[in-house]
């Protein structure tokens, strides 16, 4: 599957929406880290390095959602395919 460069912004917004539905907060921070999913005082937080390129941000968010468990959620077939492929790339 080929993901077009223009599609990454839309994917990022869709993935952020899914994270919110799952009760996770997505934060874009600056620092010397890649990013990922963590729990802080019972709060689900996905931290992404805001200096990363768009493709990397989408990959980190996709991996974090897989870690949270999206198997029982309805996702469009295209979105599910993208999440699974991006998580395999990391």
PyMOL Python script that loads the backbone (N, CA, C, O; Angstrom):
from pymol import cmd

cmd.read_pdbstr("""\
ATOM      1  N   UNK A   1       0.847  -1.177   0.000  1.00  0.00           N
ATOM      2  CA  UNK A   1       0.000   0.000   0.000  1.00  0.00           C
ATOM      3  C   UNK A   1       0.889   1.234   0.000  1.00  0.00           C
ATOM      4  O   UNK A   1       1.887   1.300   0.717  1.00  0.00           O
ATOM      5  N   UNK A   2       0.519   2.185  -0.795  1.00  0.00           N
ATOM      6  CA  UNK A   2       1.268   3.436  -0.893  1.00  0.00           C
ATOM      7  C   UNK A   2       0.429   4.548  -0.283  1.00  0.00           C
ATOM      8  O   UNK A   2      -0.733   4.741  -0.643  1.00  0.00           O
ATOM      9  N   UNK A   3       1.036   5.274   0.646  1.00  0.00           N
ATOM     10  CA  UNK A   3       0.355   6.408   1.266  1.00  0.00           C
ATOM     11  C   UNK A   3       0.910   7.672   0.636  1.00  0.00           C
ATOM     12  O   UNK A   3       2.121   7.896   0.622  1.00  0.00           O
ATOM     13  N   UNK A   4       0.011   8.494   0.115  1.00  0.00           N
ATOM     14  CA  UNK A   4       0.430   9.724  -0.535  1.00  0.00           C
ATOM     15  C   UNK A   4       0.797  10.764   0.522  1.00  0.00           C
ATOM     16  O   UNK A   4       0.223  10.799   1.610  1.00  0.00           O
ATOM     17  N   UNK A   5       1.756  11.599   0.179  1.00  0.00           N
ATOM     18  CA  UNK A   5       2.245  12.614   1.119  1.00  0.00           C
ATOM     19  C   UNK A   5       1.125  13.524   1.611  1.00  0.00           C
ATOM     20  O   UNK A   5       1.095  13.900   2.783  1.00  0.00           O
ATOM     21  N   UNK A   6       0.208  13.875   0.719  1.00  0.00           N
ATOM     22  CA  UNK A   6      -0.914  14.750   1.077  1.00  0.00           C
ATOM     23  C   UNK A   6      -1.846  14.098   2.093  1.00  0.00           C
ATOM     24  O   UNK A   6      -2.536  14.789   2.842  1.00  0.00           O
ATOM     25  N   UNK A   7      -1.866  12.780   2.117  1.00  0.00           N
ATOM     26  CA  UNK A   7      -2.796  12.029   2.965  1.00  0.00           C
ATOM     27  C   UNK A   7      -2.385  12.034   4.447  1.00  0.00           C
ATOM     28  O   UNK A   7      -3.224  11.786   5.313  1.00  0.00           O
ATOM     29  N   UNK A   8      -1.125  12.309   4.746  1.00  0.00           N
ATOM     30  CA  UNK A   8      -0.647  12.208   6.121  1.00  0.00           C
ATOM     31  C   UNK A   8      -1.331  13.196   7.067  1.00  0.00           C
ATOM     32  O   UNK A   8      -1.612  12.852   8.215  1.00  0.00           O
ATOM     33  N   UNK A   9      -1.601  14.413   6.605  1.00  0.00           N
ATOM     34  CA  UNK A   9      -2.271  15.401   7.474  1.00  0.00           C
ATOM     35  C   UNK A   9      -3.658  14.922   7.863  1.00  0.00           C
ATOM     36  O   UNK A   9      -4.047  15.016   9.028  1.00  0.00           O
ATOM     37  N   UNK A  10      -4.409  14.407   6.890  1.00  0.00           N
ATOM     38  CA  UNK A  10      -5.740  13.870   7.163  1.00  0.00           C
ATOM     39  C   UNK A  10      -5.660  12.675   8.094  1.00  0.00           C
ATOM     40  O   UNK A  10      -6.461  12.553   9.020  1.00  0.00           O
ATOM     41  N   UNK A  11      -4.696  11.789   7.855  1.00  0.00           N
ATOM     42  CA  UNK A  11      -4.510  10.621   8.721  1.00  0.00           C
ATOM     43  C   UNK A  11      -4.215  11.043  10.150  1.00  0.00           C
ATOM     44  O   UNK A  11      -4.750  10.459  11.093  1.00  0.00           O
ATOM     45  N   UNK A  12      -3.369  12.052  10.319  1.00  0.00           N
ATOM     46  CA  UNK A  12      -3.034  12.519  11.661  1.00  0.00           C
ATOM     47  C   UNK A  12      -4.280  13.006  12.385  1.00  0.00           C
ATOM     48  O   UNK A  12      -4.474  12.705  13.562  1.00  0.00           O
ATOM     49  N   UNK A  13      -5.122  13.756  11.689  1.00  0.00           N
ATOM     50  CA  UNK A  13      -6.351  14.254  12.303  1.00  0.00           C
ATOM     51  C   UNK A  13      -7.304  13.106  12.647  1.00  0.00           C
ATOM     52  O   UNK A  13      -7.915  13.107  13.716  1.00  0.00           O
ATOM     53  N   UNK A  14      -7.431  12.143  11.759  1.00  0.00           N
ATOM     54  CA  UNK A  14      -8.300  10.983  12.013  1.00  0.00           C
ATOM     55  C   UNK A  14      -7.798  10.170  13.202  1.00  0.00           C
ATOM     56  O   UNK A  14      -8.588   9.740  14.043  1.00  0.00           O
ATOM     57  N   UNK A  15      -6.490   9.960  13.271  1.00  0.00           N
ATOM     58  CA  UNK A  15      -5.915   9.195  14.372  1.00  0.00           C
ATOM     59  C   UNK A  15      -6.054   9.931  15.696  1.00  0.00           C
ATOM     60  O   UNK A  15      -6.304   9.310  16.729  1.00  0.00           O
ATOM     61  N   UNK A  16      -5.892  11.254  15.673  1.00  0.00           N
ATOM     62  CA  UNK A  16      -6.093  12.047  16.895  1.00  0.00           C
ATOM     63  C   UNK A  16      -7.533  11.924  17.372  1.00  0.00           C
ATOM     64  O   UNK A  16      -7.779  11.829  18.574  1.00  0.00           O
ATOM     65  N   UNK A  17      -8.476  11.926  16.455  1.00  0.00           N
ATOM     66  CA  UNK A  17      -9.881  11.771  16.796  1.00  0.00           C
ATOM     67  C   UNK A  17     -10.148  10.421  17.448  1.00  0.00           C
ATOM     68  O   UNK A  17     -10.886  10.336  18.429  1.00  0.00           O
ATOM     69  N   UNK A  18      -9.549   9.371  16.906  1.00  0.00           N
ATOM     70  CA  UNK A  18      -9.713   8.029  17.474  1.00  0.00           C
ATOM     71  C   UNK A  18      -9.125   7.979  18.880  1.00  0.00           C
ATOM     72  O   UNK A  18      -9.722   7.403  19.789  1.00  0.00           O
ATOM     73  N   UNK A  19      -7.951   8.583  19.053  1.00  0.00           N
ATOM     74  CA  UNK A  19      -7.313   8.611  20.369  1.00  0.00           C
ATOM     75  C   UNK A  19      -8.220   9.297  21.387  1.00  0.00           C
ATOM     76  O   UNK A  19      -8.352   8.833  22.520  1.00  0.00           O
ATOM     77  N   UNK A  20      -8.834  10.386  20.989  1.00  0.00           N
ATOM     78  CA  UNK A  20      -9.750  11.107  21.880  1.00  0.00           C
ATOM     79  C   UNK A  20     -10.950  10.239  22.239  1.00  0.00           C
ATOM     80  O   UNK A  20     -11.377  10.221  23.394  1.00  0.00           O
ATOM     81  N   UNK A  21     -11.497   9.519  21.264  1.00  0.00           N
ATOM     82  CA  UNK A  21     -12.620   8.614  21.522  1.00  0.00           C
ATOM     83  C   UNK A  21     -12.234   7.527  22.521  1.00  0.00           C
ATOM     84  O   UNK A  21     -13.078   7.045  23.276  1.00  0.00           O
ATOM     85  N   UNK A  22     -10.968   7.145  22.523  1.00  0.00           N
ATOM     86  CA  UNK A  22     -10.484   6.102  23.419  1.00  0.00           C
ATOM     87  C   UNK A  22     -10.080   6.654  24.786  1.00  0.00           C
ATOM     88  O   UNK A  22      -9.623   5.909  25.654  1.00  0.00           O
ATOM     89  N   UNK A  23     -10.249   7.946  24.968  1.00  0.00           N
ATOM     90  CA  UNK A  23      -9.927   8.560  26.247  1.00  0.00           C
ATOM     91  C   UNK A  23      -8.465   8.929  26.417  1.00  0.00           C
ATOM     92  O   UNK A  23      -8.006   9.147  27.538  1.00  0.00           O
ATOM     93  N   UNK A  24      -7.733   9.001  25.322  1.00  0.00           N
ATOM     94  CA  UNK A  24      -6.318   9.364  25.380  1.00  0.00           C
ATOM     95  C   UNK A  24      -6.132  10.804  24.906  1.00  0.00           C
ATOM     96  O   UNK A  24      -6.811  11.270  23.991  1.00  0.00           O
ATOM     97  N   UNK A  25      -5.216  11.478  25.541  1.00  0.00           N
ATOM     98  CA  UNK A  25      -4.886  12.840  25.140  1.00  0.00           C
ATOM     99  C   UNK A  25      -3.626  12.796  24.284  1.00  0.00           C
ATOM    100  O   UNK A  25      -2.652  12.138  24.648  1.00  0.00           O
ATOM    101  N   UNK A  26      -3.637  13.485  23.159  1.00  0.00           N
ATOM    102  CA  UNK A  26      -2.479  13.544  22.274  1.00  0.00           C
ATOM    103  C   UNK A  26      -1.798  14.890  22.483  1.00  0.00           C
ATOM    104  O   UNK A  26      -2.410  15.950  22.356  1.00  0.00           O
ATOM    105  N   UNK A  27      -0.500  14.810  22.809  1.00  0.00           N
ATOM    106  CA  UNK A  27       0.268  16.031  23.048  1.00  0.00           C
ATOM    107  C   UNK A  27       1.465  16.070  22.105  1.00  0.00           C
ATOM    108  O   UNK A  27       2.136  15.061  21.889  1.00  0.00           O
ATOM    109  N   UNK A  28       1.719  17.243  21.552  1.00  0.00           N
ATOM    110  CA  UNK A  28       2.874  17.468  20.701  1.00  0.00           C
ATOM    111  C   UNK A  28       3.848  18.333  21.493  1.00  0.00           C
ATOM    112  O   UNK A  28       3.569  19.496  21.786  1.00  0.00           O
ATOM    113  N   UNK A  29       4.986  17.753  21.831  1.00  0.00           N
ATOM    114  CA  UNK A  29       5.975  18.431  22.664  1.00  0.00           C
ATOM    115  C   UNK A  29       7.323  18.454  21.961  1.00  0.00           C
ATOM    116  O   UNK A  29       7.581  17.673  21.045  1.00  0.00           O
ATOM    117  N   UNK A  30       8.159  19.352  22.402  1.00  0.00           N
ATOM    118  CA  UNK A  30       9.506  19.483  21.859  1.00  0.00           C
ATOM    119  C   UNK A  30      10.471  18.780  22.807  1.00  0.00           C
ATOM    120  O   UNK A  30      10.337  18.893  24.025  1.00  0.00           O
ATOM    121  N   UNK A  31      11.435  18.063  22.260  1.00  0.00           N
ATOM    122  CA  UNK A  31      12.425  17.408  23.114  1.00  0.00           C
ATOM    123  C   UNK A  31      13.248  16.387  22.359  1.00  0.00           C
ATOM    124  O   UNK A  31      13.136  16.237  21.142  1.00  0.00           O
ATOM    125  N   UNK A  32      14.083  15.686  23.119  1.00  0.00           N
ATOM    126  CA  UNK A  32      14.965  14.683  22.544  1.00  0.00           C
ATOM    127  C   UNK A  32      14.350  13.295  22.755  1.00  0.00           C
ATOM    128  O   UNK A  32      14.871  12.500  23.538  1.00  0.00           O
ATOM    129  N   UNK A  33      13.261  13.007  22.070  1.00  0.00           N
ATOM    130  CA  UNK A  33      12.550  11.736  22.191  1.00  0.00           C
ATOM    131  C   UNK A  33      11.778  11.493  20.907  1.00  0.00           C
ATOM    132  O   UNK A  33      11.552  12.412  20.120  1.00  0.00           O
ATOM    133  N   UNK A  34      11.375  10.238  20.703  1.00  0.00           N
ATOM    134  CA  UNK A  34      10.570   9.894  19.530  1.00  0.00           C
ATOM    135  C   UNK A  34       9.098  10.082  19.813  1.00  0.00           C
ATOM    136  O   UNK A  34       8.382  10.709  19.032  1.00  0.00           O
ATOM    137  N   UNK A  35       8.641   9.532  20.943  1.00  0.00           N
ATOM    138  CA  UNK A  35       7.237   9.647  21.316  1.00  0.00           C
ATOM    139  C   UNK A  35       6.614   8.287  21.514  1.00  0.00           C
ATOM    140  O   UNK A  35       7.223   7.257  21.225  1.00  0.00           O
ATOM    141  N   UNK A  36       5.391   8.294  22.012  1.00  0.00           N
ATOM    142  CA  UNK A  36       4.668   7.061  22.233  1.00  0.00           C
ATOM    143  C   UNK A  36       3.588   7.218  23.281  1.00  0.00           C
ATOM    144  O   UNK A  36       3.226   8.330  23.667  1.00  0.00           O
ATOM    145  N   UNK A  37       3.077   6.077  23.736  1.00  0.00           N
ATOM    146  CA  UNK A  37       1.962   6.024  24.678  1.00  0.00           C
ATOM    147  C   UNK A  37       2.481   5.842  26.092  1.00  0.00           C
ATOM    148  O   UNK A  37       3.427   5.089  26.320  1.00  0.00           O
ATOM    149  N   UNK A  38       1.859   6.536  27.049  1.00  0.00           N
ATOM    150  CA  UNK A  38       2.223   6.340  28.449  1.00  0.00           C
ATOM    151  C   UNK A  38       1.020   6.644  29.335  1.00  0.00           C
ATOM    152  O   UNK A  38       0.048   7.257  28.893  1.00  0.00           O
ATOM    153  N   UNK A  39       1.098   6.212  30.579  1.00  0.00           N
ATOM    154  CA  UNK A  39       0.089   6.508  31.586  1.00  0.00           C
ATOM    155  C   UNK A  39       0.701   7.446  32.612  1.00  0.00           C
ATOM    156  O   UNK A  39       1.790   7.186  33.124  1.00  0.00           O
ATOM    157  N   UNK A  40       0.011   8.526  32.911  1.00  0.00           N
ATOM    158  CA  UNK A  40       0.449   9.448  33.948  1.00  0.00           C
ATOM    159  C   UNK A  40      -0.740   9.686  34.866  1.00  0.00           C
ATOM    160  O   UNK A  40      -1.734  10.300  34.478  1.00  0.00           O
ATOM    161  N   UNK A  41      -0.616   9.190  36.090  1.00  0.00           N
ATOM    162  CA  UNK A  41      -1.690   9.315  37.076  1.00  0.00           C
ATOM    163  C   UNK A  41      -3.037   8.895  36.496  1.00  0.00           C
ATOM    164  O   UNK A  41      -4.007   9.651  36.554  1.00  0.00           O
ATOM    165  N   UNK A  42      -3.092   7.712  35.946  1.00  0.00           N
ATOM    166  CA  UNK A  42      -4.300   7.127  35.364  1.00  0.00           C
ATOM    167  C   UNK A  42      -4.816   7.852  34.120  1.00  0.00           C
ATOM    168  O   UNK A  42      -5.929   7.579  33.671  1.00  0.00           O
ATOM    169  N   UNK A  43      -4.033   8.764  33.563  1.00  0.00           N
ATOM    170  CA  UNK A  43      -4.418   9.440  32.326  1.00  0.00           C
ATOM    171  C   UNK A  43      -3.651   8.831  31.166  1.00  0.00           C
ATOM    172  O   UNK A  43      -2.431   8.674  31.227  1.00  0.00           O
ATOM    173  N   UNK A  44      -4.378   8.487  30.104  1.00  0.00           N
ATOM    174  CA  UNK A  44      -3.741   7.957  28.894  1.00  0.00           C
ATOM    175  C   UNK A  44      -3.222   9.139  28.080  1.00  0.00           C
ATOM    176  O   UNK A  44      -3.981  10.032  27.705  1.00  0.00           O
ATOM    177  N   UNK A  45      -1.928   9.131  27.816  1.00  0.00           N
ATOM    178  CA  UNK A  45      -1.325  10.232  27.075  1.00  0.00           C
ATOM    179  C   UNK A  45      -0.441   9.673  25.965  1.00  0.00           C
ATOM    180  O   UNK A  45       0.341   8.746  26.175  1.00  0.00           O
ATOM    181  N   UNK A  46      -0.583  10.255  24.795  1.00  0.00           N
ATOM    182  CA  UNK A  46       0.283   9.927  23.669  1.00  0.00           C
ATOM    183  C   UNK A  46       1.088  11.188  23.384  1.00  0.00           C
ATOM    184  O   UNK A  46       0.535  12.229  23.031  1.00  0.00           O
ATOM    185  N   UNK A  47       2.404  11.077  23.543  1.00  0.00           N
ATOM    186  CA  UNK A  47       3.282  12.221  23.342  1.00  0.00           C
ATOM    187  C   UNK A  47       4.034  12.027  22.030  1.00  0.00           C
ATOM    188  O   UNK A  47       4.602  10.966  21.770  1.00  0.00           O
ATOM    189  N   UNK A  48       4.024  13.060  21.223  1.00  0.00           N
ATOM    190  CA  UNK A  48       4.677  13.015  19.921  1.00  0.00           C
ATOM    191  C   UNK A  48       5.609  14.218  19.819  1.00  0.00           C
ATOM    192  O   UNK A  48       5.240  15.336  20.177  1.00  0.00           O
ATOM    193  N   UNK A  49       6.812  13.975  19.330  1.00  0.00           N
ATOM    194  CA  UNK A  49       7.765  15.061  19.157  1.00  0.00           C
ATOM    195  C   UNK A  49       7.276  15.973  18.034  1.00  0.00           C
ATOM    196  O   UNK A  49       7.134  15.544  16.889  1.00  0.00           O
ATOM    197  N   UNK A  50       7.026  17.219  18.372  1.00  0.00           N
ATOM    198  CA  UNK A  50       6.475  18.140  17.373  1.00  0.00           C
ATOM    199  C   UNK A  50       7.479  18.502  16.285  1.00  0.00           C
ATOM    200  O   UNK A  50       7.097  19.055  15.254  1.00  0.00           O
ATOM    201  N   UNK A  51       8.760  18.196  16.500  1.00  0.00           N
ATOM    202  CA  UNK A  51       9.772  18.474  15.483  1.00  0.00           C
ATOM    203  C   UNK A  51       9.891  17.354  14.450  1.00  0.00           C
ATOM    204  O   UNK A  51      10.590  17.504  13.448  1.00  0.00           O
ATOM    205  N   UNK A  52       9.210  16.234  14.692  1.00  0.00           N
ATOM    206  CA  UNK A  52       9.226  15.115  13.741  1.00  0.00           C
ATOM    207  C   UNK A  52       8.474  15.485  12.473  1.00  0.00           C
ATOM    208  O   UNK A  52       7.610  16.362  12.490  1.00  0.00           O
ATOM    209  N   UNK A  53       8.802  14.815  11.372  1.00  0.00           N
ATOM    210  CA  UNK A  53       8.063  15.074  10.142  1.00  0.00           C
ATOM    211  C   UNK A  53       6.665  14.438  10.246  1.00  0.00           C
ATOM    212  O   UNK A  53       6.398  13.642  11.146  1.00  0.00           O
ATOM    213  N   UNK A  54       5.802  14.799   9.328  1.00  0.00           N
ATOM    214  CA  UNK A  54       4.404  14.366   9.379  1.00  0.00           C
ATOM    215  C   UNK A  54       4.271  12.843   9.343  1.00  0.00           C
ATOM    216  O   UNK A  54       3.458  12.277  10.074  1.00  0.00           O
ATOM    217  N   UNK A  55       5.056  12.181   8.506  1.00  0.00           N
ATOM    218  CA  UNK A  55       4.980  10.728   8.399  1.00  0.00           C
ATOM    219  C   UNK A  55       5.356  10.080   9.736  1.00  0.00           C
ATOM    220  O   UNK A  55       4.698   9.133  10.167  1.00  0.00           O
ATOM    221  N   UNK A  56       6.389  10.573  10.382  1.00  0.00           N
ATOM    222  CA  UNK A  56       6.821  10.016  11.669  1.00  0.00           C
ATOM    223  C   UNK A  56       5.751  10.226  12.739  1.00  0.00           C
ATOM    224  O   UNK A  56       5.512   9.337  13.556  1.00  0.00           O
ATOM    225  N   UNK A  57       5.110  11.390  12.740  1.00  0.00           N
ATOM    226  CA  UNK A  57       4.042  11.663  13.709  1.00  0.00           C
ATOM    227  C   UNK A  57       2.900  10.662  13.545  1.00  0.00           C
ATOM    228  O   UNK A  57       2.374  10.135  14.526  1.00  0.00           O
ATOM    229  N   UNK A  58       2.526  10.410  12.294  1.00  0.00           N
ATOM    230  CA  UNK A  58       1.445   9.462  12.012  1.00  0.00           C
ATOM    231  C   UNK A  58       1.865   8.051  12.440  1.00  0.00           C
ATOM    232  O   UNK A  58       1.055   7.310  12.997  1.00  0.00           O
ATOM    233  N   UNK A  59       3.115   7.676  12.187  1.00  0.00           N
ATOM    234  CA  UNK A  59       3.594   6.345  12.568  1.00  0.00           C
ATOM    235  C   UNK A  59       3.564   6.157  14.093  1.00  0.00           C
ATOM    236  O   UNK A  59       3.145   5.108  14.582  1.00  0.00           O
ATOM    237  N   UNK A  60       4.001   7.157  14.826  1.00  0.00           N
ATOM    238  CA  UNK A  60       4.008   7.070  16.288  1.00  0.00           C
ATOM    239  C   UNK A  60       2.589   6.973  16.821  1.00  0.00           C
ATOM    240  O   UNK A  60       2.313   6.175  17.717  1.00  0.00           O
ATOM    241  N   UNK A  61       1.696   7.771  16.281  1.00  0.00           N
ATOM    242  CA  UNK A  61       0.304   7.749  16.732  1.00  0.00           C
ATOM    243  C   UNK A  61      -0.363   6.424  16.390  1.00  0.00           C
ATOM    244  O   UNK A  61      -1.125   5.893  17.198  1.00  0.00           O
ATOM    245  N   UNK A  62      -0.092   5.883  15.212  1.00  0.00           N
ATOM    246  CA  UNK A  62      -0.647   4.581  14.823  1.00  0.00           C
ATOM    247  C   UNK A  62      -0.159   3.489  15.762  1.00  0.00           C
ATOM    248  O   UNK A  62      -0.946   2.645  16.191  1.00  0.00           O
ATOM    249  N   UNK A  63       1.127   3.493  16.086  1.00  0.00           N
ATOM    250  CA  UNK A  63       1.689   2.486  16.995  1.00  0.00           C
ATOM    251  C   UNK A  63       1.079   2.616  18.389  1.00  0.00           C
ATOM    252  O   UNK A  63       0.778   1.611  19.033  1.00  0.00           O
ATOM    253  N   UNK A  64       0.899   3.840  18.850  1.00  0.00           N
ATOM    254  CA  UNK A  64       0.313   4.057  20.175  1.00  0.00           C
ATOM    255  C   UNK A  64      -1.135   3.565  20.224  1.00  0.00           C
ATOM    256  O   UNK A  64      -1.558   2.979  21.221  1.00  0.00           O
ATOM    257  N   UNK A  65      -1.886   3.798  19.164  1.00  0.00           N
ATOM    258  CA  UNK A  65      -3.270   3.325  19.125  1.00  0.00           C
ATOM    259  C   UNK A  65      -3.317   1.805  19.110  1.00  0.00           C
ATOM    260  O   UNK A  65      -4.184   1.208  19.748  1.00  0.00           O
ATOM    261  N   UNK A  66      -2.400   1.175  18.394  1.00  0.00           N
ATOM    262  CA  UNK A  66      -2.333  -0.285  18.414  1.00  0.00           C
ATOM    263  C   UNK A  66      -2.053  -0.777  19.826  1.00  0.00           C
ATOM    264  O   UNK A  66      -2.623  -1.777  20.263  1.00  0.00           O
ATOM    265  N   UNK A  67      -1.186  -0.083  20.536  1.00  0.00           N
ATOM    266  CA  UNK A  67      -0.856  -0.448  21.914  1.00  0.00           C
ATOM    267  C   UNK A  67      -2.058  -0.272  22.843  1.00  0.00           C
ATOM    268  O   UNK A  67      -2.256  -1.057  23.770  1.00  0.00           O
ATOM    269  N   UNK A  68      -2.847   0.753  22.586  1.00  0.00           N
ATOM    270  CA  UNK A  68      -4.063   0.980  23.381  1.00  0.00           C
ATOM    271  C   UNK A  68      -5.118  -0.076  23.095  1.00  0.00           C
ATOM    272  O   UNK A  68      -5.946  -0.374  23.956  1.00  0.00           O
ATOM    273  N   UNK A  69      -5.098  -0.645  21.897  1.00  0.00           N
ATOM    274  CA  UNK A  69      -6.051  -1.682  21.524  1.00  0.00           C
ATOM    275  C   UNK A  69      -7.223  -1.154  20.727  1.00  0.00           C
ATOM    276  O   UNK A  69      -8.221  -0.704  21.291  1.00  0.00           O
ATOM    277  N   UNK A  70      -7.097  -1.210  19.419  1.00  0.00           N
ATOM    278  CA  UNK A  70      -8.156  -0.705  18.532  1.00  0.00           C
ATOM    279  C   UNK A  70      -8.945  -1.830  17.882  1.00  0.00           C
ATOM    280  O   UNK A  70      -9.776  -1.589  17.007  1.00  0.00           O
ATOM    281  N   UNK A  71      -8.683  -3.061  18.312  1.00  0.00           N
ATOM    282  CA  UNK A  71      -9.329  -4.205  17.675  1.00  0.00           C
ATOM    283  C   UNK A  71     -10.848  -4.163  17.750  1.00  0.00           C
ATOM    284  O   UNK A  71     -11.525  -4.583  16.812  1.00  0.00           O
ATOM    285  N   UNK A  72     -11.387  -3.665  18.848  1.00  0.00           N
ATOM    286  CA  UNK A  72     -12.843  -3.653  19.034  1.00  0.00           C
ATOM    287  C   UNK A  72     -13.509  -2.384  18.511  1.00  0.00           C
ATOM    288  O   UNK A  72     -14.732  -2.263  18.567  1.00  0.00           O
ATOM    289  N   UNK A  73     -12.723  -1.441  18.004  1.00  0.00           N
ATOM    290  CA  UNK A  73     -13.292  -0.190  17.502  1.00  0.00           C
ATOM    291  C   UNK A  73     -13.600  -0.306  16.013  1.00  0.00           C
ATOM    292  O   UNK A  73     -12.921  -1.016  15.272  1.00  0.00           O
ATOM    293  N   UNK A  74     -14.652   0.415  15.593  1.00  0.00           N
ATOM    294  CA  UNK A  74     -14.915   0.463  14.153  1.00  0.00           C
ATOM    295  C   UNK A  74     -13.987   1.505  13.540  1.00  0.00           C
ATOM    296  O   UNK A  74     -13.944   2.658  13.969  1.00  0.00           O
ATOM    297  N   UNK A  75     -13.261   1.075  12.545  1.00  0.00           N
ATOM    298  CA  UNK A  75     -12.431   1.970  11.743  1.00  0.00           C
ATOM    299  C   UNK A  75     -12.719   1.659  10.284  1.00  0.00           C
ATOM    300  O   UNK A  75     -13.023   0.520   9.931  1.00  0.00           O
ATOM    301  N   UNK A  76     -12.623   2.667   9.447  1.00  0.00           N
ATOM    302  CA  UNK A  76     -12.802   2.402   8.024  1.00  0.00           C
ATOM    303  C   UNK A  76     -11.712   1.414   7.595  1.00  0.00           C
ATOM    304  O   UNK A  76     -10.618   1.411   8.161  1.00  0.00           O
ATOM    305  N   UNK A  77     -12.005   0.591   6.614  1.00  0.00           N
ATOM    306  CA  UNK A  77     -10.986  -0.369   6.162  1.00  0.00           C
ATOM    307  C   UNK A  77      -9.665   0.300   5.782  1.00  0.00           C
ATOM    308  O   UNK A  77      -8.595  -0.226   6.088  1.00  0.00           O
ATOM    309  N   UNK A  78      -9.731   1.433   5.128  1.00  0.00           N
ATOM    310  CA  UNK A  78      -8.517   2.157   4.721  1.00  0.00           C
ATOM    311  C   UNK A  78      -7.709   2.593   5.946  1.00  0.00           C
ATOM    312  O   UNK A  78      -6.488   2.441   5.964  1.00  0.00           O
ATOM    313  N   UNK A  79      -8.378   3.130   6.966  1.00  0.00           N
ATOM    314  CA  UNK A  79      -7.690   3.594   8.163  1.00  0.00           C
ATOM    315  C   UNK A  79      -7.061   2.425   8.926  1.00  0.00           C
ATOM    316  O   UNK A  79      -5.936   2.528   9.415  1.00  0.00           O
ATOM    317  N   UNK A  80      -7.783   1.335   9.021  1.00  0.00           N
ATOM    318  CA  UNK A  80      -7.246   0.146   9.697  1.00  0.00           C
ATOM    319  C   UNK A  80      -6.011  -0.378   8.956  1.00  0.00           C
ATOM    320  O   UNK A  80      -5.019  -0.760   9.578  1.00  0.00           O
ATOM    321  N   UNK A  81      -6.083  -0.392   7.618  1.00  0.00           N
ATOM    322  CA  UNK A  81      -4.961  -0.857   6.799  1.00  0.00           C
ATOM    323  C   UNK A  81      -3.733   0.040   7.011  1.00  0.00           C
ATOM    324  O   UNK A  81      -2.611  -0.450   7.137  1.00  0.00           O
ATOM    325  N   UNK A  82      -3.960   1.341   7.046  1.00  0.00           N
ATOM    326  CA  UNK A  82      -2.865   2.289   7.246  1.00  0.00           C
ATOM    327  C   UNK A  82      -2.235   2.096   8.626  1.00  0.00           C
ATOM    328  O   UNK A  82      -1.011   2.068   8.748  1.00  0.00           O
ATOM    329  N   UNK A  83      -3.057   1.962   9.658  1.00  0.00           N
ATOM    330  CA  UNK A  83      -2.543   1.788  11.016  1.00  0.00           C
ATOM    331  C   UNK A  83      -1.704   0.525  11.108  1.00  0.00           C
ATOM    332  O   UNK A  83      -0.611   0.544  11.674  1.00  0.00           O
ATOM    333  N   UNK A  84      -2.201  -0.557  10.561  1.00  0.00           N
ATOM    334  CA  UNK A  84      -1.462  -1.824  10.624  1.00  0.00           C
ATOM    335  C   UNK A  84      -0.145  -1.741   9.855  1.00  0.00           C
ATOM    336  O   UNK A  84       0.880  -2.240  10.320  1.00  0.00           O
ATOM    337  N   UNK A  85      -0.171  -1.115   8.683  1.00  0.00           N
ATOM    338  CA  UNK A  85       1.065  -1.022   7.899  1.00  0.00           C
ATOM    339  C   UNK A  85       2.075  -0.101   8.563  1.00  0.00           C
ATOM    340  O   UNK A  85       3.260  -0.431   8.609  1.00  0.00           O
ATOM    341  N   UNK A  86       1.644   1.035   9.074  1.00  0.00           N
ATOM    342  CA  UNK A  86       2.565   1.961   9.701  1.00  0.00           C
ATOM    343  C   UNK A  86       3.162   1.380  10.980  1.00  0.00           C
ATOM    344  O   UNK A  86       4.327   1.626  11.292  1.00  0.00           O
ATOM    345  N   UNK A  87       2.369   0.615  11.713  1.00  0.00           N
ATOM    346  CA  UNK A  87       2.885   0.013  12.935  1.00  0.00           C
ATOM    347  C   UNK A  87       3.946  -1.046  12.606  1.00  0.00           C
ATOM    348  O   UNK A  87       4.880  -1.241  13.384  1.00  0.00           O
ATOM    349  N   UNK A  88       3.816  -1.717  11.483  1.00  0.00           N
ATOM    350  CA  UNK A  88       4.796  -2.721  11.073  1.00  0.00           C
ATOM    351  C   UNK A  88       6.123  -2.091  10.652  1.00  0.00           C
ATOM    352  O   UNK A  88       7.173  -2.723  10.769  1.00  0.00           O
ATOM    353  N   UNK A  89       6.083  -0.857  10.167  1.00  0.00           N
ATOM    354  CA  UNK A  89       7.291  -0.177   9.669  1.00  0.00           C
ATOM    355  C   UNK A  89       8.227   0.264  10.781  1.00  0.00           C
ATOM    356  O   UNK A  89       9.437   0.341  10.563  1.00  0.00           O
ATOM    357  N   UNK A  90       7.713   0.552  11.947  1.00  0.00           N
ATOM    358  CA  UNK A  90       8.562   1.174  12.974  1.00  0.00           C
ATOM    359  C   UNK A  90       9.651   0.333  13.513  1.00  0.00           C
ATOM    360  O   UNK A  90      10.406   0.780  14.376  1.00  0.00           O
TER     361      UNK A  90
END
""", "prot")
cmd.dss("prot")
cmd.show_as("cartoon", "prot")
cmd.util.cbc("prot")
cmd.orient("prot")
